[in-house]
């Protein structure tokens, strides 16, 4: 029986108040034991941690590909995939940052394979459970902060405080921060001993007095957002990615790569070799008929960014944006459900509400919570459908799509599982369902 199974069993047997009291000690001890068992591998590799609400996995992916194109062997751990040198596998664990023993084993394997860098997506839940402990981080990255995991952390302030702990981790020399995010000053102030590097797009009103930056990466010219083209420090960059949110992710990756000695002119050619990021505004189908996009967006801010970007691909004003969306169950951020519905009604013409990860909640109740935010007053030609079966919902969207329309499917991205009642998970892939549909049409 492994550690996680013992933990789950203890959670069922031990009274909740007693379990909650001893839980932090348990996580800390397991983190320590994991580091000892794998002989503190982070002492032998340069570890880069990426945290924030959105963009973490994209930054990890982009940075790993830039290093790889520079001939640097790298390891990467994110909600998208695990990479150790040339070996890449999808993350099928339904966890952004897996457990302590897994992380230490991952780092040890990176060391054995001769990786120079290990890039880790660090989640708030991972920090809360000390999964980052006894890992020596050289560089940490802050992407942004928004309302997320509020129930889990007991409020936004606690959520931010948890994220800040990464910037106090063992061994940090450098921090890379998004200077356009209003919470950035907290991340700058938490550790005054490290070198600071910033990136952003705008001249905001935040006061950075007392915070010295080694460098700031801000494009001098943004030529296009769809696809991305910009000038940074005199170098021309072009990407197959789309949207302002991806420009931020690219800037974060470029900042880290540059401080690690990869020249910007090389980063420019490396970026052009990246055709897309799995499950992150990923075009699964794009033809003269209509486009189909899969994205991981599951919060109001990220969903709005994705919808705004998707509308750019409508052929003309008469075409429709067709969305398929749901929301996670299990009591996770119930406040956001009507907000997701509100945004769907604001940007989409046809709305299909469906399952995402219901856990032990009734899927229909989740759908009805989302529907509460959909106000059809004074809105013409908007249709709303409730289809609990996600596969059926996706196929419904594809059947309805006409020439020039865009279908945008959000919530799961590249995830390989759906979480259902009884702590069970079933194999899942939005991408495969879409591909099967078009295969049948041939």
C-alpha positions in Angstrom: 0.0 0.0 0.0 1.5 3.4 -1.0 1.7 6.6 1.0 -1.3 8.3 -0.7 -3.6 5.3 0.0 -2.5 5.2 3.7 -3.3 8.9 3.8 -6.8 8.4 2.3 -7.5 5.5 4.6 -6.5 7.6 7.6 -8.7 10.4 6.5 -11.7 8.1 6.6 -10.9 6.5 10.0 -9.5 9.4 12.1 -12.0 12.0 13.4 -11.9 15.1 11.2 -10.7 17.6 13.9 -7.9 15.3 14.9 -7.0 14.6 11.3 -6.9 18.3 10.4 -4.7 19.0 13.4 -2.0 16.4 12.5 -2.3 16.8 8.7 0.4 19.5 8.3 2.9 17.5 10.4 2.1 14.4 8.2 2.8 16.4 5.0 6.0 17.9 6.3 7.4 14.6 7.5 6.5 12.8 4.3 8.3 15.7 2.3 11.4 15.2 4.5 11.4 11.4 4.2 11.0 11.7 0.4 14.0 14.0 0.2 16.1 11.7 2.3 15.0 8.6 0.4 16.0 10.2 -3.0 19.2 11.8 -1.5 18.1 15.5 -1.9 18.3 15.5 -5.7 17.7 19.3 -6.0 21.2 19.9 -4.8 22.5 18.5 -8.1 20.2 20.3 -10.5 19.0 23.8 -11.2 15.3 23.9 -10.2 12.9 26.6 -11.6 9.5 26.9 -9.9 6.5 28.5 -11.6 3.4 29.6 -9.6 0.4 31.8 -10.1 -3.3 31.3 -10.9 -3.0 31.0 -14.7 -0.4 30.3 -17.3 1.9 28.1 -15.1 1.7 25.0 -17.3 2.1 27.1 -20.5 5.2 28.8 -19.1 6.7 25.4 -18.1 6.0 24.0 -21.5 7.4 27.1 -23.4 10.5 27.3 -21.3 11.3 23.6 -21.6 11.0 23.8 -25.4 13.2 26.9 -25.5 15.9 25.2 -23.5 15.5 22.0 -25.5 16.0 24.0 -28.8 19.1 25.5 -27.3 20.5 22.0 -26.9 20.0 22.0 -23.1 18.7 18.8 -21.5 15.7 19.6 -19.3 13.1 18.1 -17.1 9.6 19.5 -16.7 6.6 18.7 -14.4 3.2 20.4 -15.0 -0.5 19.7 -15.3 0.2 19.0 -19.0 3.0 16.5 -18.9 6.1 15.1 -17.3 9.4 15.4 -19.2 12.8 13.9 -18.4 15.2 14.6 -21.2 13.8 13.1 -24.4 11.0 11.2 -22.6 7.6 12.9 -22.4 4.4 11.5 -21.0 1.0 13.2 -20.4 0.2 14.0 -16.8 -2.5 11.4 -16.0 -2.5 11.9 -12.3 -5.2 14.6 -12.1 -2.8 16.6 -10.0 -0.9 19.7 -11.0 2.0 19.0 -8.6 2.1 15.3 -7.5 3.1 14.1 -4.0 6.4 14.5 -2.2 7.9 11.1 -3.0 6.9 11.6 -6.7 8.5 15.0 -6.9 11.8 13.9 -5.3 11.9 10.8 -7.5 11.2 13.0 -10.6 14.1 15.2 -9.7 16.4 12.3 -9.0 15.6 10.9 -12.5 16.3 14.3 -14.0 19.7 14.2 -12.4 20.4 10.7 -13.6 19.5 11.7 -17.2 21.9 14.6 -17.0 19.3 17.4 -17.1 20.7 20.8 -16.4 17.3 22.3 -15.4 14.1 21.0 -13.8 11.1 23.2 -14.3 8.2 22.6 -11.9 4.7 23.9 -11.9 4.0 24.7 -8.2 0.3 24.8 -7.2 -1.2 26.4 -4.1 -2.4 23.0 -3.0 1.1 21.7 -3.5 2.6 24.4 -1.3 -0.2 23.9 1.3 0.8 20.2 1.6 4.6 21.0 1.6 5.3 19.3 -1.7 7.8 22.2 -2.4 9.6 21.6 0.8 13.2 20.2 0.7 13.5 21.2 -2.9 16.2 23.8 -3.5 14.8 26.3 -6.0 17.2 28.5 -7.9 14.6 30.6 -9.7 10.9 31.2 -9.0 8.3 32.7 -11.3 5.0 34.5 -10.6 2.5 34.7 -13.5 -0.6 36.3 -12.0 -3.2 36.0 -9.2 -7.0 35.8 -9.4 -9.9 34.4 -7.4 -9.4 30.6 -7.3 -9.5 27.8 -4.8 -11.1 30.2 -2.3 -13.0 27.5 -0.4 -10.0 25.3 -0.1 -7.8 28.1 1.4 -10.5 29.9 3.3 -10.3 33.2 1.5 -8.3 35.1 -1.1 -5.8 36.4 1.4 -4.9 32.9 2.6 -4.6 31.8 -1.0 -2.2 34.6 -1.8 -0.3 33.9 1.4 0.1 30.3 0.4 1.5 31.3 -3.0 4.0 33.7 -1.4 5.6 30.8 0.5 7.3 29.6 -2.7 9.2 32.9 -2.8 10.6 32.0 0.6 11.7 28.5 -0.4 15.1 27.1 0.1 18.0 28.4 -2.0 16.3 31.0 -4.2 18.6 33.3 -6.2 16.2 34.9 -8.8 12.6 35.9 -9.0 10.7 36.6 -12.3 7.4 38.4 -11.8 4.6 39.8 -13.9 4.7 43.6 -13.2 1.2 44.1 -14.6 -0.5 42.1 -11.9 -1.7 44.1 -8.9 -0.5 41.5 -6.4 3.1 41.6 -7.7 4.3 43.9 -4.8 3.6 41.2 -2.3 5.9 38.8 -4.2 8.5 41.4 -4.6 8.5 42.3 -0.9 8.5 38.8 0.5 12.2 38.1 -0.1 14.5 41.1 -0.4 17.7 39.0 -0.8 17.1 37.7 -4.3 17.6 39.3 -7.8 14.5 40.5 -9.4 13.5 40.3 -13.1 10.2 41.6 -14.4 8.1 41.3 -17.5 4.8 43.0 -18.7 3.0 44.9 -21.4 1.8 48.1 -19.8 3.0 51.1 -17.9 0.8 50.5 -14.9 0.3 52.7 -11.8 1.9 50.3 -9.3 4.6 51.8 -7.1 7.9 49.9 -7.5 9.9 52.3 -5.3 12.5 50.3 -3.4 12.4 47.3 -5.7 15.4 47.1 -8.0 15.0 45.1 -11.2 18.0 43.5 -12.9 16.0 43.8 -16.1 12.5 44.4 -17.4 11.1 42.6 -20.5 8.4 44.7 -22.2 7.8 44.5 -25.9 8.6 47.8 -27.7 6.0 46.9 -30.4 3.1 44.5 -30.5 2.5 43.8 -34.2 -0.3 41.2 -33.8 -2.0 39.2 -31.1 -3.5 36.6 -33.5 -1.1 35.1 -34.1 1.5 36.7 -31.9 4.1 39.0 -33.4 6.2 41.5 -31.4 9.5 43.3 -31.0 11.4 42.8 -27.8 14.8 44.5 -27.1 15.3 44.9 -30.8 14.5 41.3 -31.7 11.6 40.2 -33.8 9.4 37.4 -32.4 6.7 35.4 -34.1 4.6 32.6 -32.6 1.9 30.3 -33.6 0.1 31.0 -30.3 -2.7 33.4 -29.9 -4.0 36.0 -27.5 -2.6 38.5 -25.0 -2.6 35.9 -22.2 -0.1 33.8 -24.3 2.0 36.9 -24.8 2.4 37.1 -21.1 3.3 33.4 -20.9 5.9 33.8 -23.6 7.4 36.9 -21.9 7.8 34.9 -18.7 9.6 32.1 -20.5 11.8 34.5 -22.4 12.8 36.3 -19.2 13.8 33.1 -17.5 15.6 31.8 -20.6 17.5 35.0 -20.9 18.7 35.2 -17.3 19.9 31.6 -17.8 22.1 32.7 -20.7 20.0 31.8 -23.7 20.3 34.7 -26.2 17.1 36.4 -27.2 17.9 35.9 -30.9 18.0 32.2 -30.3 14.8 32.3 -28.3 13.2 33.9 -31.3 13.9 31.0 -33.5 13.0 28.5 -30.8 9.6 30.1 -30.2 8.8 29.8 -33.9 9.3 26.0 -33.7 6.5 25.7 -31.1 3.3 24.9 -33.0 1.0 24.9 -30.0 0.5 23.9 -26.3 -1.6 20.8 -25.6 -5.0 21.8 -24.3 -4.2 25.5 -24.1 -6.1 27.3 -26.9 -5.3 24.3 -29.0 -6.9 24.1 -32.5 -8.1 20.5 -32.9 -9.8 21.2 -36.2 -9.5 24.2 -38.5 -10.8 24.1 -42.1 -13.0 26.0 -44.5 -16.0 24.7 -42.5 -15.4 25.8 -38.9 -12.8 25.8 -36.2 -12.7 23.8 -33.0 -10.6 24.9 -30.0 -9.9 23.2 -26.7 -8.8 25.1 -23.7 -8.2 24.5 -20.0 -9.9 27.8 -18.9 -12.1 27.2 -15.8 -12.1 30.6 -14.0 -14.0 33.8 -15.0 -10.9 35.8 -15.9 -9.3 33.1 -18.1 -12.6 32.2 -19.7 -13.2 35.8 -20.8 -9.7 35.9 -22.3 -10.3 32.8 -24.2 -13.7 33.9 -25.5 -12.4 37.3 -26.6 -9.5 35.6 -28.5 -11.8 32.9 -30.0 -14.1 35.6 -31.5 -11.3 36.8 -33.7 -11.6 33.5 -35.6 -15.2 34.0 -36.7 -15.3 34.4 -40.5 -17.8 37.3 -40.3 -20.3 39.0 -38.1 -23.1 36.4 -38.9 -21.0 33.5 -37.7 -21.5 31.9 -34.3 -19.3 31.3 -31.3 -20.5 27.9 -29.9 -19.3 27.1 -26.4 -19.2 23.9 -24.3 -18.6 24.5 -20.6 -19.1 23.1 -17.2 -17.6 23.6 -13.7 -15.8 21.3 -11.2 -17.9 19.8 -8.4 -16.9 18.7 -5.0 -17.6 22.2 -3.5 -14.8 23.7 -5.6 -15.3 27.5 -6.0 -19.1 27.4 -6.3 -19.1 31.2 -6.4 -17.7 31.2 -10.0 -20.4 29.1 -11.6 -22.9 31.9 -12.3 -20.0 34.1 -13.4 -19.0 31.5 -16.0 -22.6 31.5 -17.2 -22.7 35.3 -17.4 -19.6 35.3 -19.6 -20.9 32.6 -21.9 -24.1 34.7 -22.5 -21.9 37.8 -23.1 -19.7 36.3 -25.8 -21.3 33.1 -27.2 -24.3 32.5 -29.4 -24.9 28.9 -28.6 -24.2 27.7 -25.0 -24.0 24.0 -24.1 -23.8 23.3 -20.4 -22.3 20.0 -19.5 -20.3 17.9 -17.1 -16.7 18.7 -16.2 -15.4 17.0 -13.0 -18.5 16.5 -10.9 -16.9 14.5 -8.1 -19.7 13.7 -5.6 -22.0 16.5 -6.6 -25.1 16.1 -8.8 -23.9 17.2 -12.3 -27.4 18.7 -12.9 -27.1 21.0 -9.9 -23.7 22.2 -11.1 -25.2 23.0 -14.5 -28.1 24.8 -12.9 -25.7 26.9 -10.9 -24.0 28.0 -14.1 -27.3 28.7 -15.7 -28.2 31.2 -13.0 -25.7 33.6 -14.5 -27.1 33.4 -18.0 -29.4 36.3 -18.5 -31.1 36.2 -21.9 -33.0 39.4 -21.4 -32.5 41.7 -24.4 -30.3 39.1 -26.0 -31.4 37.7 -29.4 -30.5 34.5 -31.1 -28.8 32.9 -28.0 -29.6 29.2 -27.4 -28.8 27.3 -24.2 -28.7 23.5 -24.0 -28.2 21.3 -20.9 -26.5 18.0 -21.8 -24.9 16.2 -18.9 -23.1 13.7 -21.0 -19.9 15.6 -22.0 -19.3 13.5 -25.1 -22.8 14.1 -26.3 -22.5 17.8 -25.5 -19.3 18.1 -27.6 -20.8 16.2 -30.5 -23.9 18.4 -30.3 -21.7 21.5 -30.7 -19.9 20.0 -33.7 -23.1 19.1 -35.4 -24.5 22.6 -34.9 -21.4 24.4 -36.3 -21.7 26.0 -39.7 -19.2 27.3 -42.2 -17.2 30.1 -40.4 -18.3 29.3 -36.9 -16.0 28.6 -33.9 -16.5 25.9 -31.3 -14.7 26.5 -28.1 -14.6 23.7 -25.5 -13.3 24.7 -22.1 -12.6 23.3 -18.6 -10.5 20.2 -19.2 -7.9 21.1 -21.8 -5.4 18.1 -22.2 -6.6 16.3 -19.0 -6.8 12.5 -19.3 -9.4 11.8 -16.6 -12.8 12.9 -15.5 -13.5 12.7 -11.7 -16.9 11.2 -10.7 -18.7 10.1 -7.6 -17.0 7.7 -5.2 -13.5 9.2 -5.7 -13.5 7.4 -9.1 -11.9 8.6 -12.3 -12.7 7.6 -15.8 -10.4 8.0 -18.9 -11.2 11.1 -20.8 -10.0 13.3 -23.7 -11.9 16.1 -25.3 -9.4 16.0 -28.1 -10.1 12.3 -28.9 -13.8 12.9 -28.9 -13.4 15.7 -31.5 -11.0 13.6 -33.6 -13.4 10.6 -33.6 -16.2 12.8 -34.8 -14.3 14.0 -37.8 -13.0 10.6 -38.5 -16.6 9.3 -38.7 -17.4 12.1 -41.2 -14.7 11.1 -43.6 
